[in-house]
Amino acid sequence: MACSRNQSVSSPSMPWKYDVFVSFRGEDTRNNFTDHLFGALHKKGIVTFRDDTKLKKGEHISSELLQAIEGSRILIVIFSRNYASSTWCLQELAKIADCIDVSGQTVLPIFYDVNPSEVRKQSGDYEKAFLKHEEIFKENLEEVQRWRDALAQVANLCGWDVRDKPQYAEIEKIVKEVTCLLGNKSSTLPGDIVGMHPRMEELKKLLNLDSDNDDVRVVGICGMGGIGKTTLATALYARISNQFDACCFIDD
């Protein structure tokens, strides 16, 4: 399949808030493929923004989502049968296309239950969706064209056609690619250690990284040898290091 890849994860000085942002049509994929993908990314310690808001028709994309897209190192777009019928999804897609041009973020398209050719040529259900948008937004056809351009740009990037394939195997490939792009050290850690993620979350709360206070923070991890103190510290470092301009892990 002919495709082009946009620039790999860029600007190491960029204070990314998330590793991954996923754009998807909730009613198509939320309770199957997307749920499984989020679970697999979380297991690898990859910080992924998830929007589970139930939205009303015609509602505009929130500033929180726009900021999440800007603040994510990798942007995944899951194209499904009804993706283009959602103006919310198309607004996300337009923002994602802007980020490719401005920040050089990596975008990975996934074709879930739709032929990649249909998405790229904007035919079939995608053509019907855009004809409806042009009727509804006939006073603002420039915006509809912006959505079309964004779709053409993103759909022609290298990605995965997961139709009629085992979901587990395809998700494993996607997570492996994301891990390689991130250079995420957490992927080398055993992701199934009992209680690892809850303890990391507790440490993150203690660090209070979302605070506007720039004071130095120190958290001590105490206990007898062999209970996983270093493993926990290493996992936390891998999880949050991308949020800083510079970082260093000094082992004992």
Summary of the structure (lengths in Angstrom):
residues: 252
radius of gyration: 19.8
end to end distance: 48.8
largest distance: 68.7
contacts: 689
relative contact order: 0.15
helix: 49%
strand: 10%
